[in-house]
Amino acid sequence: MTGIGLSRQSIQSRCLCSFWLQQMGCATSSSRIGQAQGQPHREVTQVIDLKQHNAAVRPSTSQKIFIPTNVQRIEVKPLHSNSTAPILSDGRISYRDIRSASLHSLAGSVTSPRRGVSTASRSMASSGDMHFEVVERGSLYGLDYRLYFKGPNGFISPWHDIPLYANEANNTFNMIVEIPRWTNAKMEMATAEPLNPIKQDEKKGLPRFVHNIFPYKGYIWNYGALPQTWEDPSHVVPETGAKGDNDPIDVIEIGSKVHKRGAVVQVKILGTVALIDEGETDWKLVAIDVNDPVAAQLNDIEDVNKHFPGLLHASVEWFRVYKIPAGKPANQFAFDGNFKDKEFALRVILETHEFWKKLVKEPSPKLNTTCQVPDAAHHLTADFGKEVISKSAEPGPVKPLPDDVDTWHFVSATAKL
């Protein structure tokens, strides 16, 4: 490879909606949840089908119920279940076994209870009040490893069923963490597989790990993607002259917390850079966890330079050279590697969201779009999800890391040209 030198060492504003409920049969509840919170609440003994967006719900009759955000608490008793679903004072709905709930339409307001499961194979992915159970199958660092997401109605597709927005009015988004900071295993959502689990990428029949290039160790941010986005490979991006890379749009989360693989994190978008990766446009969004101590001070890309000096430069250099130790050339960038601002990044997100909307309606897509989205061409049922899991590998022990995973690589200056 000409010009490249390497050496190796190792989300209460009050709601104006009206509350309509005929013959609802309310009674004071002694729910343990209400007692624990110390808040008054009432129990609705009518079935509610949570199919409308946010706090608007439809019961089993033809009536509609609009839950105002100033209601202290309402306990909804679902059909064929002794469990309850508290509707909280700010209009959010905490899911407890409501079988007809539609996860994707709740737009980030679903909470499911923790279950007594082994942390070796199951844990929780959370975005504020939205919680998903994640189920690991196979062996970590093995080619059979899969991390599945489970919502109120059973298994879901994180790519399609987790909402893009955590709070659309505030332009906060849900990020799915695929790779925690400082780690090397190249994990990604399997866009062609049923349920789109997170799996480890492979190269030459082996699990793929990114190399450490001095002075970096693995990924230097939490790395993941925005759900319900898609970089259309048939669309030439005017600003870059290259087609999309056929994946959800990538995110680098620059906050202090090292998030777990499979975490669903509410983030604010600050800007973006356009990587040209093997001839394809590969947007990298810059974001920060809304709960990060510095988040309130970061509102646009220039704020990153002010509060995190050097990080944007290091990020471009990381993306430029990270494939070189694997024998590939340095990556190129649009805009001379300069970052675009928040407004630009939000336009890119909206465009890729529209591409995704078209994708899930395709009758014969090349990627797997089976999901719970109402107008999707391929609908995901609970039975289908169970079948997929039953065919996956049983949980196994963690595979040993490769001997060279900690090796440092030194790239000469000419490799950056």
N, C-alpha and C positions, 0 to 999 in steps of 0.2 A: 504494500500500500504506500503510494508515493507521498512524501511529506509528513509522515506520521512516525513518531518515535515512541516506543513504549519500553518501560522496564517494570518489573513486577516486585512488589513486596506486599508481603501480605496486607324562640314568639307573647272602674270596670266600666270600659265605656259602656253606657247603657244602651240597650237595644230598643229601637222604636217599633219592633214587631209586636203584634198582639198575640195573646196566648188563648187559643181556641181548643176547648176540650169538652165534649158532650158526654155526660154520664160517665165520668172517669173514675168515680169511686175512690177518692183520695182518702188516705188514712195516715196518721203519724207513724213513721217507721222507727224501729229501734236498731237499724243497721249498725253494725260495728264500725263501718266506715264513717257514718255520721257522728257516732259517739267519739271516735278518735279525732275528728276534725272539730268537734264542739260546735257544729252548725245545725240549725233546724232544717228539716227537709220533709217532704211528703212522698208517699209511695203511690205511683200510678199502676193500677192493676190492669192495664190495657196493653195489648201487644203493640209495640212500635217497630216499624220497619225503617231503619235508618238509611234511606236511599236518596234523600235530598242533600244538597250541598250544605256543609257546616251544620248549623243548629236547626235547620228546617227538616222535619221528619214526617213520615206518613205512617199512620197506624194501620191495623188490619182492616178497618172500615174505609170508607171513601174520604174521611175527614183528613185535614192537614193540621199539624200542630206546629206552632212556631214557639220555640223556647226563648223567652227574653233573657238577656244576660243578667238582669237584676234579680232573677229567681234564685233564692238561696240554694236549694237543692231539691231535685226530684229523683225519686227512685223508680226506675222503670223495670217492671217484672216481665221478662220475655216469655214467650210461649214455650211450653214443654220444658221449663227450666225453673229451678228455685233460686237461681242467681239473679243479681240485680245490676243495673247500670246507672250509677249516679250521674246526673247532669249538673255540672258544677256551676258556681255563681257567675262565672264569666262566659257561660254558654258552651263550654267544652263538654264533651261526652266521654265518660270513662267506660270503656267496653268491658262487659263481663258476660261472656257467653251469649250474646244476642246473635242467634244463628243467621238472621236475615240481614245483618249489618253489611253494608257495602264499603269495604275498607278504602278504596281509592277515592270515594266521593266525600269522605270526612276531612280531607285536606289537612292532615296533620293533627287531628284532634283525638285520635284513638289511643286509649290506654288499655292494655291487657294486664292481668295480674301475673306476677312472677309465679313460676311453677317450681315445685320441688324436684328439680332434675339435676343430673350430674353436670357440673361445669365442664367436665371433660368433653361432653358432646353437645351441650346446650347452654346458651346464655341469652342475654337480652340485648337487642339493639334499640337504642332510644334516640328520639329527637324531641326534646322538650317533653310534651305530654303524649307523644306517640311512641309506643313501645312495640317491638316485634321480638318474637322469640327466634333466635337463630339456632339452627341445628347443624352440627358438623357431622359429616360422614367420611368414611375413609380415614387415611392417616395424613396428618399435616406434613407438608413437604413431600408428599407422594402424589403420583399422577392420578390416584383415585380420590384425592381430597376434594370435597365439595362442602360449601357452607350455604345452607338453604335458609330461607326466611319464612316464618310462619306468622300469619295474622289472625284476626277474629274468625275468619271463615276457613281456616286451614292454611295450607301452604300457598304462598304468593310468589309472584315475580318481583324482585326488588326493582328491576329496571322499569317495568310497566305499571305496577300497582302502588308503589310508594309515590305520593304526590310530588311533583316538581317543587311546588311552593310550600314552605312552612307557614308563611304569611305573605300573601300576594300584595296586600296594601303597603307593606313595609319592604317589599322586595327582598325577603329572606327566603332562602331555598333549603331544601333537604339535600345533603350530600351523603352518599354512601361510601364509607371508608373501605377501600380495598387493601391498602398497604399502610400500615402504621409507620410513623417516622422512625428512622434509623434502622429499618429492616431491609432485607435484600430480596426476599421471595417475591417474584413478579406475579402478583395476584390480580385477577380481573373477573368481571362478570362474564359468564359464558353465554354470549348472546345467541348462539345457535342451539343451545340445549334447553330442554323443557325446564321451566321454573327459573331459568337464568341464574344458577347459583354462582357464588364466587369460587373460582378454582385457580390453581397455579398454572401459569403459562408453561409451555414446554418447548424445548429446542433440541432437535436431534434425538427425540425420544426420552429426554430427561427433563425433570423439573427445572425451570429457568430461574436463575438468581442474577440480579444486576451486580456488576462489579463495583468495588470501592475505588474511586478515583481520588487521589490525594487532592484536597484535604477532606473529602467528603466520606461519610459512612452510610452506605445504602441510600435510601430515599431521604432527602433532607427536609421533608415536610410530610404531613399526613396526605396521602394521595388517594384519590377516588374519582367518583363521577356523579353527575346530576342525573336522577331518574327522569324518565319521560322526555329525554332528548335523544337526538340521533344525527350524526354527521353523515348526510346522504352522499354515498359514493358516486351517484350519478350527477351531482350538482357541483359545478365548478364555482368555487368561491371567488367572486370578482376581485377582492382585495389581494388574494394570494395567487390566483391563476391555477390553483390545484383543486382537485376534487376532495370531498370529505373522506374520512378514514373508516366509515362504516361502523362506528362505535358511539356509545353515549359520550357526551362532552366531558372531558377530564377536568379535575379540580385539584389544585394544590392548596391545602389548608395550612396557614402559616402561624397559627396560634401556638401557645406554649404546651398544651396538653397533648400527650401521645395517645391518640384514640385507638380503640381496639378494632381489629378487623371485623367488618360487618356492622360497625356502629353507624347509626343514622344521625347526622349532626346538622343542626340548623346553622347556616352560614350566611354572611353578608358578602356580596360580590364586590371586589375592589377594582378589577381590571382583567386584562387577558393578554397573552402573547400568542403569536401564531407560529407554531413549529411546522416546518415542512419535513415530515418524516417519511423517508423513502418515497418521495413524490406526492404525498398526500397531505392535505391540510389537517393539522392536529391541534386544535385550540387547547390551550392550557389556561383555565380560569384561575385567578388569584382570589382567595377567599379567606375569611377568618371566622372561627366559631363565635357566634353571638354572645356566648358566655365567657369568652376570654377576657381577662382583666383590661386588655388594651383595645378591645373591640369598639368601644364608644369613640375612641380617638381616630379610628381608621374608617374613612368614608369614601376614599377614592385612591387611585393608584399612587399619587404623589405622597399621600400620608404614609405609605409603606416606606418610601425612601427616608422620610423624616423620622419615623419611630423605629424602623428596622433597617438602618443603613447597611448597605452591602448585600442584603438578601435578594433583591431582584437581579442584581448582577450575577450573584452566585447561582441563581436559578437558571438563568440563560446559559451560563457556562456548563452547568450540570447537564441540561438537556442537549447541549451541543456535543459533548464528548462521551456521554455515558455508554454508547454502543461501540466505541472504538476498541476497547479490549476484546470484544467479541468478534473483531475482524471487519467491522462495518465502518463506512466513512463517517465523518463528522456530520451532524444534522445541520440543516439550514433553517433560516427564519424569514418570514415576511416582515416588512417594516424595519429591516436591518436589525432585527432582534429587539426593537423598542416595544415597550408595553403600551397597550391602548387603555383608555380610561374606563371607568365604571359604566358610563352611558353606552359606549361602544360594546362593552362586554354584555350588557343587558340585551342589546339588539341581537347579538349572536345567540344568546340563550333562547330568545323568542323564536328566532328562525329555526334553530334545531328542534325546538319543541313542536313547531308546525310540521317539520319533517317527520318527527315521531308520530304525530297524530295520523298522518297519511299512512305511515308504515303499518300501524296496528290494524288498519282497515283493509289492508291488502289481503285478498283471498289466498294468494300463494307467495308469501314472503320468503326470502332466502334465509332470514333469521327467524328465531323462535319467538312468536308474539302471542302465545297462549297466555291469557291473563283475565282478570276480573273487570277490566274496563268495559262498560256497558255496550259501547258501539264497536268493540273490537271484533274482528272477523273470527277469531278463534277464542272461545270462552273457556276459562279455567274452572273446572269443578273440583270440589273437595275430593271426590273419588280419584280423579286424575292425579291430583297432587300426591295422595297417599300411594298410588301406584308407582309414581316416579321415585319416591323415597324408598319404597320396598325393593326396587331394583338397583338402588345405589349400594355402594360398599358399606359394610358394617363399620362402625367406628373402630379405629385401631390405634396403636401407639404412634407417637410422633416419630417420624423418620429422622435419622441423624442428618445434620447439615453436611454439605460437601466440605472436604478438607480445605478447599481454597476460598471459602465464603468470606473469610476475613482478610484475604490478601489485598494489599494496597497496590494500585497501578498508578504509574506516573506517566502523564501524557505531555509530550513536548509542545511548545508554543506553536509550532507549525501545524499541529493537528487542529488548531482552533481557527485556522484561516479558511 
